Amino acid sequence: RRILARWVEEAPQYNVEDLKVPFSATGEKTAEISRFTLLGKKDPDGSGSSGTVRSDGRGLVFTFDVRKAGVPPVSREGLTEEAFPEGDKIELFLSSPTLGYCHFAFDCEGRRYEAKGLDGKWSCPWDVKTTRTKDGWSAEVRIPYAPLGLAPQVDPRVKFLAMVSLSPGDLKERNRNVCWRGGMPHTPSSWGTLFIGLE
């Protein structure tokens, strides 16, 4: 009993929240992805990184502005097409009624990775464009509904997590990982919920 009580006391307290995603074919309306906290903690990350999300009717469109406070973005070159990106990267997790959950990752140069849960052999069509900025880098991502089995007109709810990995500038050193509203990777019960708007 003492061990169980201690586990309950020390278990992460997830701050699960909801986000209403507006329909916007051209991007005039978006929902803000903000309040990133350090992985496994409640402390704000302090970098000022942020993002947005909208529905264009066929999929989810994300934008991200990653700020690094004077440290240039870095990535690992020469990786195979199936390899997981290293260095500065963003990971997106989305629940799926048919696949469990899907994992999308990309680095500051646009190198991509996708998986069904932990199965990296799974793939689906999706797009990402990245750009270097004065303070770090930015990205625009589009993930279609169909390959994930999402049908917002039937069920508009999708569990979601965004995690930004900030490299200290040296690939030999550990990244600082920050997550949207305190969620944990590969742990759907800790993710927030997107409510997808319809046209």
Number of C-alpha atoms within 10 A of each C-alpha: 6 7 8 9 10 10 11 11 10 9 10 15 14 17 13 15 16 14 17 17 24 21 21 18 14 9 14 9 15 19 17 17 19 16 18 26 22 20 22 17 17 17 13 17 17 14 14 14 21 18 21 18 27 26 28 19 19 15 20 17 23 21 21 21 20 26 21 21 12 10 14 18 24 20 20 15 11 7 12 9 10 15 13 18 24 20 24 28 27 23 20 19 26 25 23 20 12 10 12 12 21 23 21 22 22 24 26 25 22 19 23 21 20 25 18 21 18 12 11 15 10 13 15 15 10 14 13 19 15 19 13 15 13 10 16 21 22 20 21 18 19 20 20 19 16 12 15 20 13 21 17 18 12 7 11 16 22 23 20 24 27 26 24 26 20 23 23 18 18 14 14 9 10 13 18 14 19 28 28 26 26 28 31 22 18 16 11 18 12 21 28 24 21 20 17 23 18 14 10
